[in-house]
Structure formats: C-alpha cells, structure tokens
Amino acid sequence: MALERAVDILKYADEQKKCVIGFDAFDYNSVKWIIDTAEEEQIPVIMMIYPGDRTLIPLSTFAAITKDLAKKVKVPVALMLDHGPNFDTVMEAVRGGFTSMMIDTSHLDFEENVRQTAEVVKTCHGLGIDVEGELGHVGIASRESDYADADGYTKVADALEFIERTGVDSLAIAIGTAHGAYVSKPHLDLTRLDEINRATDIPLVLHGGTGVPEDQLKAAFGLGINKLNYATGYKLKSFDVAKELVERGEIRPRLSDLLMAMNQPMKDFVRGIMRMAWPK
Ligand SMILES: [Zn+2]
C-alpha cells in the first residue's frame, strides 16, 4: 500500500481505543523487521527516524526504503520525522517524501513553541502533511527530576490553547515519562492525562515508553494515548540480540550472517510491543 498519514492511523486507533507504536528505525533491516511484523500481525505502524541518525542514513534514503517496503504489504504504514528540531529539518524531510512530521520546540518558552510549531503546521498542512507537536518537558530519563518533577508536566489549559493556536494534528504531552533509560521507576500522572484527554479532541502521544511498567502504559492507552514512541528500547534490543548471537558463536563471523540471524528475535520483540498496545 502507499504510505498513509500518521493522523489517519491515529484517528483509527482512537476509534478502536488502541495505541499505535511509533518505532525509531535507522537502517534497512530495522525498518524491515518492523514492517514485516506489522504485516504478520495486521497492526498499523508509524515508522520514524531520529534526526541525529541522519549521519547513518539520509532522510530521503530512509523514506525511499520505508515507501518501498510499505508498498509490498497491506497493513497501513506511515512515515514520520521524529523530533524535528526546526523548520529547516522538517523541510528536508518534506523533500525526502515523509508523510507526517513532528516538530519539537517544547524546550522553548510557550509563545516561541507556539510560533515555531504554527509555522511548520501552516506549511505542512498546505502540502497535505500532518504534524505532531510537543508541549511540556519530556526530558532525559537519566535525570530523575526530568520525569518525577510535576512542574514540567503539560497543563490542561496550556494544551487547549496550544492546539487551538498551532493547529497540530496530534500532541506529545509530559505526564511523567522521559527519553532513554530510567534511573528509578516512573509513575505516570494518569489523572492529568485523563483531564487533558477530556478537554482536547486530538490524539495524544507518549514519548519515553522504554522502561515504563506495562500496567501504567495500558492504563494510558485507555485514557487517550494513541501513539507510543519506542526508540531506546528498540536500539538497545537490537544491540543485545546481536551481542548474544555473536557470543553464542553459532553463526559465521560475517555481518550479513548476523543480520539474517537477528531477523526472528527482533521480529518477536517488535510483536510483543505491538500486541501490548494493540490487543486483538
Ligand atoms: Zn521523544
């Protein structure tokens, strides 16, 4: 199938009261493991790339691979730039053929976040591209205060104003998660999530899913989280699987053999996460 827009997949997820995983991939194999699993499970998926990984693969090459693999399957696949840092990087992804964007200027003050996000939304909507914004501080999991301190969490009134003034199609919010590996058990502010969900009518997104207890994630999916970003966990797992296969010493010492041997364990891992968020 041709690529779909993330917002259309998210609307479908919202109707189904389910959650789509936005996976951060970084090369042909990491994209293929995800799309093949999505097809086997018939669970829609959003393929993403983190701008920092552009040194590994240009955005246009990543887009071409995703588009080609999506064409070969029936399950809906969207292609989104993860954490676009500014207008120029988003435009690079637009030229590369991405169907959906995230602009993350959440580290700036509210007014500046509104201004830069609205500028991206205006241009992207003119091109038929949907946009995810971010409001509140989803920080770094190695700093406990980044996720345990409620001062940085998204406020309900701010979320309403942000959506109205920017026109974003989906919104990443801060309710107690952070990026990377947590140094202590995170506790999601589900009451706040419920309030934001009731007050707004667009799909909500949770970043920093790696390491959040499953019961908390499932509760969040029932309260309006329709997209879970999964980046660190996927990268850690692919490293661990490779390491284990090498240490077991059963494969020929060739990178091509290693990648082929990684296929099944990586797909099984992706399957587990997809089924958790999209139960049949
Ligand atoms: Zn993120």
Residues whose N, C-alpha, C, O or C-beta is under 5 A from the ligand:
A	BS01	ZN	H207 N229
